[in-house]
Amino acid sequence: MAASTPSLINSIRFRIERYPAKMVKGLASTLLDRYAGRCDRLLDPFCGSGELLVAASARGIRATGIDVNPFAILLSAVRTRGFEWSRAAILLRDLLRTAERKGKTLPLDLLGKDYWFTVRSLEKLERMRYVARMMRLHESPEGQSVLLALALSIRLCSKADDRSPKPFISKEALTRKFGQHLDPAFLVYLLHLEIQRLYGTRKRSNVNVQLRDMTERMTHVPQRIYSHVITSPPYLNAQDYYRNFKLELAFLSKLTETPTPRSEQFIGTERGPLMARVTLMDVEQNKALLPQLEDLERKSPRHAEIVHRYLADMRTAIIRLQKSMVNDGSLVIVCGDNLVCRTRINTWRVLNRLIESNGFTLFDSFDDPIRARALAPSRAGHKGLIKEERISAFRLVRPH
Ligand SMILES: C[S@@+](CC[C@H](N)C(=O)[O-])C[C@H]1O[C@@H](n2cnc3c(N)ncnc32)[C@H](O)[C@@H]1O
């Protein structure tokens, strides 16, 4: 292992709880204090890294987290439930020993694998994948902690730059990592030590997490069970939720019971035939919500399609949420503005209108400046970036 261990440990610390557009701890606490005082059952339908669920769990609130990203679900599960570190350490030891001895591999289903990994790293990763599947790690909290360490190791032992959320091989990374054999077993071991330090106690948790697609129209929606929904939904242009996790998703594929999501299932997608799921009625309703769409359609039809698709997906998600909430329930949304093809869109305002058109009434709102958050200054003005987020709280009033 050529990389210096202190710098490696630093990047490991940084990596474990990193998640794109993660809710900051302070905001998660503020939202629960302000809106969930008498909460019977809470839902975060776009839970990501589970920041809100962790805060809810610490307050003893019964909560459910949903996300379409299996990595997000794994991270949220480990963070909220914890695990018995001594049992997990034995599992990890067995996995590493068996992978060292056994020659069998479970190949990564990833285009251009040699581009991302050295031959030796790839072989070790694929052996560990084989053993991880045999050991059915996803079935226990301890196994999940090991699976999380494995999934987190993939970026560190790839040739990609560790600093960027999106995997890409920068010149800097090429020079720094050139000729190094990045041993996945060593990285998994270090990562798991850190995961043990952070979450290695079994917690009594009222939180459950579910891998689901909030835009899935055909699946059953539990009726009228949540008193509170608090969430930060995906941003427009947020296809990077998929791109960012490309390597981790390839690694986790076939290691859990559920199939890996397709990139088009992520709300905010820019890929594929975007209008396939957008009806004529959606188009009309979208234009009524956002008159700028007419201009955008002329300026850049593809960008207009991205916005149409985003709004159609968010409409489906909000209708599902509405069905699953009790009368008088509260829905709290954290959202900002976005730049699409140099057009500034007040995404929060549009979502507010969409929510109000589905039976909700706004009862509170405030701005949360994001200057205090750890974002690279160079990203200021980037298409997804915003200066503050708007918190909007609604009450569901169903007609009798
Ligand atoms: C703004 S992030 C949420 C971040 C989260 N609050 C945190 O603290 O980490 C939005 C999340 O929506 C998820 N998402 C995108 N499309 C989805 C879909 N169709 N169904 C469910 N979740 C989806 C993404 O995977 C991402 O984790």
The ligand as a MOL file (V3000), in Angstrom:
LIG
                    3D

  0  0  0     0  0            999 V3000
M  V30 BEGIN CTAB
M  V30 COUNTS 27 29 0 0 0
M  V30 BEGIN ATOM
M  V30 1 C -31.4570 16.2320 -1.7470 0
M  V30 2 S -31.1150 14.5140 -1.6600 0 CHG=1
M  V30 3 C -31.5700 14.1580 -0.0180 0
M  V30 4 C -30.4090 14.3170 0.9060 0
M  V30 5 C -30.7720 13.9380 2.3320 0
M  V30 6 N -31.7060 14.8590 2.9020 0
M  V30 7 C -29.5120 13.8300 3.2000 0
M  V30 8 O -29.4870 14.4360 4.2810 0
M  V30 9 O -28.5660 13.1610 2.7980 0 CHG=-1
M  V30 10 C -32.4170 13.7920 -2.6020 0
M  V30 11 C -32.4970 12.2760 -2.5830 0
M  V30 12 O -33.5890 11.8780 -3.4240 0
M  V30 13 C -33.2860 10.5800 -3.9030 0
M  V30 14 N -34.1510 10.2760 -5.0520 0
M  V30 15 C -34.0200 10.6790 -6.3460 0
M  V30 16 N -34.9960 10.1540 -7.0910 0
M  V30 17 C -35.7690 9.4140 -6.2720 0
M  V30 18 C -36.9170 8.5990 -6.4780 0
M  V30 19 N -37.4490 8.4290 -7.6940 0
M  V30 20 N -37.4830 7.9810 -5.3930 0
M  V30 21 C -36.9200 8.1030 -4.1510 0
M  V30 22 N -35.7940 8.8230 -3.9110 0
M  V30 23 C -35.2340 9.4720 -4.9600 0
M  V30 24 C -31.8050 10.6690 -4.2540 0
M  V30 25 O -31.2350 9.3760 -4.3240 0
M  V30 26 C -31.2710 11.5290 -3.1090 0
M  V30 27 O -30.7700 10.7070 -2.0900 0
M  V30 END ATOM
M  V30 BEGIN BOND
M  V30 1 1 1 2
M  V30 2 1 2 3
M  V30 3 1 2 10
M  V30 4 1 3 4
M  V30 5 1 4 5
M  V30 6 1 5 6
M  V30 7 1 5 7
M  V30 8 2 7 8
M  V30 9 1 7 9
M  V30 10 1 10 11
M  V30 11 1 11 12
M  V30 12 1 11 26
M  V30 13 1 12 13
M  V30 14 1 13 14
M  V30 15 1 13 24
M  V30 16 1 14 15
M  V30 17 1 14 23
M  V30 18 2 15 16
M  V30 19 1 16 17
M  V30 20 1 17 18
M  V30 21 2 17 23
M  V30 22 1 18 19
M  V30 23 2 18 20
M  V30 24 1 20 21
M  V30 25 2 21 22
M  V30 26 1 22 23
M  V30 27 1 24 25
M  V30 28 1 24 26
M  V30 29 1 26 27
M  V30 END BOND
M  V30 END CTAB
M  END
